[in-house]
């Protein structure tokens, strides 16, 4: 991690994924890794605007 900071500078990078590591009960050295992606709503907003323009142009 320190090597990448020296190459990229001191800027922070926001990751799109969140990992949650939990131990599995009743097992030895076994872990469950849950991966959750952040939702990107910008594409959906552009799509809704485009559909709104199409609907308005169809009605007019």
Secondary structure, 3 states (H helix, E strand, C coil): CHHHHHHHCCCCCCCCEEEEEEECCCCCCCEEEEEEECCCCHHHHHHHHHHHHHHHHHHC
